[in-house]
Amino acid sequence: MNIPTYPFSDPDPIPILWKNPKIFPYYKYNGYSKKSVNKKWKVVTLENKYIKVIIIPDLGGKVWGAIDKTTGEEFIYQNDAIKFRNISMRGPWTSGGIEFNFGVVGHHPSTVAHVDYQLQKYAGSKSCIVGTTDLPSNTQWQVEIRLSEGQSFFETRTAWYNASEQEQAYYNWMTAAAVASEDLEFFIPGNISLNHNGTMCSWSIDKQGRRLNRYRENNFGGNKSYHITGIYKDFYCGYYHDKQVGFGHWSAEEQMPGKKLWLWALSREGAIWEDLLTDNHGQYVEYQMGRLLTQFTPSNAPSVITQVGFEPFVRDYWEEIWFPFKDIGGVKKVNRYAAINIERNKNNILLKVNALQQINDTISVFVNDKKVFQKAIKMEPATVGNIKVNNISATENYTLKIGHLMSYNSDHSQLLLKRPYRVSQEEFDRQNTAYYRGYEALKGREYAKAKAYLLKAFAKDSVHKETLIKLADIYIRADESKKALNYINRVLKINTYHPEANYLGGLAYRDQADYYNALDSFGWAARSIGYRSAAYTEMAQIYLQMGLTEKASEYAKNALQFNTQNISALKTLAVASRLNKNKAVFDKTIHQIQSLAPLDPFTKVEKALNTNQLLNPILEKIRSEFPFETCLQVAIYYHRIGQNKDAMSILRASPNHVKIKLWKAYITCDIALLDKIAGQDPSFVFPYRKETLKVLEWVVNHHKNWKFKYYLAQNYIAINHLNKGLELLNKLEDKPDYDMFYSFRARMNTDRAEKDYSKALKIAPQSWKHWYDLANHYMGQNLYEQAYNFLAEAVKTFPENQQIRFSYAQAAIAMADYKTAVDASNVNILPSEGFKKARKVFEEAHLLYAQELIKKGEIDEALENLKVSKTWPETLGAGKPYQPDERWADYLIAVCYRKQGNKNQSIQYLNKVIDRTPKVSSNTEPDIKYALRLIALENKKAKNQLQKELSILESKVSKKAKQTIEVYHQLAKPDSQNSYSLLIRDSYSSK
């Protein structure tokens, strides 16, 4: 399919460890296009008589769009262009369709990448399976998108497997898009809306009486994010009242309890993204379903929401359906058979049914358990029927049943959830201990933060078992098994049978190749049902590594007795069966793995090894973004279970990547190969696995090339060995001749940042990024004059570079060269989501220049700049919100009019400032808005009263706020303009 595409480019070779280590080894892209190319995309189309579904495997496997063939309307937004913009964790993102997100909060790293896919045909249905591995966690996800002949919906059947031996972060949301429209109403059962931090609001009517489930009534404030809950219902729908068509989603409540509505602001603040993300297809909304209640962002606000962990060797599975419907006015109930709406009148109800598959049954209505209505119903998929039931008063509760297919009760009180969604600040503070914060950070893949909190908790209570266990967990991840065992043994001295301590002890001993102590520890862990399958899996792998294939087979079967979908145990059983020449068990096990993980190349590899076939044709068919990582993970598995011959067979057939070669050299002790590897480009190697540490440590001991130390430093930092990594980087001094090495080290080590940024620039002076980095370093160190002079030269060198110009505007403001700032601030930038900084700098430059002009008496030009400061050129990357804060500009306009003798207009603008500024409240820290109100008030008595209020507040707020109040007092004085300039400059530098 040919689709206008605005491509992305410029992959960043600097390891993302300095900014977002959660997603390393992935990397960002920095280039985005304002011009489209007509690109041919590989698409998979699933189609039946009723609907058409389009899938693009090379866009994260997303459903690109879906159409109701009976109406011609989309029920999944299908963009008319692929406009990559800087929104996801790695940057590129495109709107529309259904996006599958796994791992940690955000648009996942593979959202626009190639993923593996496979087409399947069944009797009466067909499907496309898409999926890949989340590299940092080694969790594998797959989504089967299935369409059957006799249904007007399609299914997504999702499986997510934690193939690692430790708990991983748990996050999944299915992000679907629909066309935004003034007549759109959302049907999302619930009475509570949770914010990202878990705090609670009401749904669906807010305190101002706005019906938030109506798209048009969200015409206030900024972008909207509602996580809706509080009622036990399992659907999420939207309906366009003008066209009488809708879109919907259904899944079992326990499978997908999370229901989120996300809207761009209805002002230009959000509408700008319509232009940025589509050509002519209009704005969209996101209706999202998740495995958890919120897309959680931790804060200090009291909340019942926490991070969630994903247990080792666990496979989660859930099913959803996505469907169009029409002509029923709304939704009261949904399942796989129908979407129904019921309109209640004075003495009757009108049942409206949109069939989703064939129905041939009986409708019955009961009042007080007495049947008052019965009628046969026969419907084909995608048809609509209306049935009127008389003699039911407006106050009577009733139950409606369609045979055994569907049941609906008009009394919703029984569906209200009694789960607590609110916790007091006092209760929250009591649990918000260092241990709690550390474990939350651990589950959120923030290992450095977790370690810091847990060590703090340990210092306070050295016998708190959970603290000791989580510290051991962190040290095992960092390949520090001796330290881990120190904490584990402290627990075992308290309780020698502790299941988790024994399981982690087994992992630590296995890392040390102390197999009998590992077996002993895993054996005790297996006494607990929570660790039984995982512990037996580890024992099976150890026995395989020891060459005891029969015992390996036995323990793999033990693991499977308690977790039949433990793919790691199945793999171990398959290898053991092959080595034992047990064909029946081998064939059965391979079939089981294929049914659970059809995209995993393991089964094809095992079959080839079993029959001595070449592996190249198998591995060449891997379609994901990083096929070498997939191959390497398979090879590492074989190495881990002692099958180095098989591991080498895989490595020899794998893509020619540095990491593949390093493993080859290590397994075969081929030192000569290291000379060849040393000559390769060090960009995008990004070692991150714990298993690769021993490889790189061996390499560094056998070869002196700096690149190997650079790789090892990255690997140390990736597993939370920051000090070791920095030590290696620093020992390299100025030996590397690679500019990105210095850019990375500068970001990781502020003590030598200026020297390293300068070195990178010296090596590659043609790279604007090095100019940009050094200038930003100067700004960050408050070296404004150096930044200003340096950027003046950079602008001459790169006159068309908008980011350089933008930085120059910032530096000019800091140096009080406001005229230059005005000229430089008019940039043309493709923004990232939430980017408003360019507009802010543009505004400040014009305001500060206007102040300067006022002092010079150039009032007309000052007024012109003040008017410009209130504009929102969208080339700056931000659209105008509903109520922009224009008080500073209005205050200065008032000053200008006063100087021109136009007192009435001056007072008019002063009153605008007053009207837009809330009164000082004891519940909030003072803000610049209160200072503006102080300045604006002409009434001396009122001004004195406000100053008294500020004085009272002074005793209640933080030191920072007290310093701010002092500035406010200065602002009340006659030369307040100058004080304000200083405040802006100081606050700007602090940013």
NORGIMO-V224729 format. One record per run of one state. SS is the DSSP state (H for helix, E for strand, C for the rest). FROM is the first residue (numbers start at 1). LEN is the number of residues. Records with the same first field share a line. If there is no record, write none. Layout:
BEGIN
SS->FROM-LEN / FROM-LEN
END
This chain:
BEGIN
C->1-1 / 7-1 / 12-4 / 19-2 / 24-5 / 33-4 / 41-3 / 48-3 / 57-5 / 69-4 / 77-4 / 84-1 / 89-2 / 94-4 / 103-13 / 123-2 / 135-4 / 149-2 / 152-1 / 163-5 / 170-2 / 180-4 / 188-4 / 195-5 / 203-2 / 206-5 / 212-2 / 219-5 / 230-1 / 232-3 / 241-4 / 251-7 / 264-4 / 278-6 / 291-18 / 311-4 / 327-6 / 335-3 / 345-3 / 356-1 / 358-1 / 368-2 / 380-4 / 391-8 / 403-3 / 410-2 / 417-8 / 432-2 / 444-3 / 461-4 / 478-3 / 495-4 / 512-3 / 526-6 / 546-3 / 563-4 / 580-3 / 597-5 / 612-4 / 620-7 / 641-3 / 653-5 / 669-2 / 679-12 / 703-3 / 719-3 / 732-7 / 749-1 / 764-4 / 781-3 / 798-4 / 815-3 / 825-7 / 833-4 / 857-2 / 870-4 / 877-10 / 900-3 / 916-12 / 937-3 / 955-4 / 972-4 / 991-1
E->2-5 / 8-4 / 29-4 / 37-4 / 44-4 / 51-6 / 62-7 / 73-4 / 81-3 / 85-4 / 91-3 / 98-5 / 116-7 / 125-10 / 139-10 / 151-1 / 153-10 / 168-2 / 172-8 / 184-4 / 192-3 / 200-3 / 205-1 / 211-1 / 214-1 / 224-6 / 231-1 / 235-6 / 245-6 / 258-6 / 284-7 / 309-2 / 315-12 / 333-2 / 338-7 / 348-8 / 357-1 / 359-9 / 370-10 / 384-7 / 399-4 / 406-4 / 416-1 / 832-1
H->16-3 / 21-3 / 215-4 / 268-10 / 412-4 / 425-7 / 434-10 / 447-14 / 465-13 / 481-14 / 499-13 / 515-11 / 532-14 / 549-14 / 567-13 / 583-14 / 602-10 / 616-4 / 627-14 / 644-9 / 658-11 / 671-8 / 691-12 / 706-13 / 722-10 / 739-10 / 750-14 / 768-13 / 784-14 / 802-13 / 818-7 / 837-20 / 859-11 / 874-3 / 887-13 / 903-13 / 928-9 / 940-15 / 959-13 / 976-15
END
